[in-house]
């Protein structure tokens, strides 16, 4: 990444990393759903280490959970110094996005279900279900506190 996206410490702004993660997650959501999908929520973004100007940044993403029209997409961000190809990749950030598949009029549309095939995929699905339950419970609590049904 370039100095244009950096702060005074020479680290890439977190917002740039969020944007990159969102773009990666969006591509995966659209591939899974077979059409347009939009970001509905950024459930969690954890920055584990700084990204420095000049680092090579790689993103990896997968659909962890799929409902009727929404999906949770996990993203892993790694870096490697541009001038040291022998160095190990460093895990610098992780994120969980919620996407909604939409039709041409912008209305939610059906997404294919997930069929986890191994223990890792089953673990990701279980963890995504926990995050979803927490999102829904938080929304219900806030609505109740505001006097909404």
N, C-alpha and C positions, 0 to 999 in steps of 0.2 A: 504494500500500500504506500501511497505517496505522502509527502510532507503537507500537502494541501488538506489532508484529513486529520492532521496531527494536532495535539495540544502542545503546550509549552514544554512539556517533559519529553517530547519526542514519541509519545504513545498515540496510537490511533484512537480517535474519539469513540466511546462506547456506542454512540448512535450509529456510527458507520458500520460497526460490527452487527448491531441489531438489524440494520437495513440489509446487509449481506445475508444474514441468517433468514430474514423474512423472504427475500428473493429466492433463496434456495428452497425453503419450505413451500413457497407458492408454486414453484415448478413441480415439486413432488406431489402436492395436493392436486394440481391440475392433471398430472399424469394418472394419478390413482382414480380420480373422479371422471376422467374422460372429457373434461371441458373446463370452463372458467371456474375459479374458486377464489374467494376473497378472504383476507385476514379478518377474523372476528375478534380475536383476543390474543394477546401475548401473555400466556399463563405464567411463565417463569423465564428469567434470563439470569444466568449466573456467569459472572466474569471471574475466571480462575487465575489468569496471568495476563500481563499487558501484551498488546500487539505493537511491535515497534515499526517505525518507518522502514520500508524496504523488505519487511518480512513477506514471505510467500504465504498466502492464506488459503486454506482449503476448507471446504464445508462438506459435510455428509449429512444426509437427511433420510428419514423414513416415516411412513404413516404408522403410528402406534395404536390408534383406535379409530374406528369409523362407526358413526351412528347412522341416522336416517339421511341427513343432509350435511352433517358436519363431521370433521375429522380432527384428531390431534396429530400434529407433525412435530417430531423431535429433530433437533439440529445439533450437530457437534461441529465446533470450529477448532481447527488446528493451524499452527504456524510452523514455519521452518525458516531459519536465516537464509537470505537469498544467496549468500556467498559460502555456505557450508552444506553442500548436498549430502554429506555423510552424517550430519547431525540428525538425531531422532526428532520426529514431529512432536510438538508440544500441544497438549489439549488446553486451549485457552478460554473456551466458553461453551456453554450448553444452553439450549432454549427449547421451550415447548409452546407451539403456536396452535390456535384453534382456527380452522378454515371452514367456510361454508361454501358448498358448491352452488352456483347460481345458473339460471337459464338466461336466455336472451333478454328477458324483461327484468332481470335482476332478482327474481324470486328463487328461493331455495329449491334445489332439485335433489333427487335421490343419488346416493353414492354407493358403490359396491361395498359389500361387507368385507371384513378382513377374515382371513383363515390362517391363523398363526401356525407355522410349520415346525418350529423348534422351541427349545426352552427359552432362548433369548427373546423371541417374538412373543411368547406367552407371558414372560416377565414384563416386557414393555406394555403389553395390553393391560395386565393387572395394574401396573403403576399408573397408566393413563386413566383407567377407571377410577382410581383413588383421587387423582387430580380433578377429574370431572365431578365427582361427588363433592369434593371440597368447594369447587366453584359454585355449584348449585346451592349448597348449604349456605355459603357466604351470601349469595344473592338473596336467598329467602330470609336470612337474618336481617340484612339491610332493609329489604322491603318491609318486613314486620316492624322494624324500628321507625320507619318513615310512615307507618300506618297504611301501607298498601296491602291489599289482599294477596 
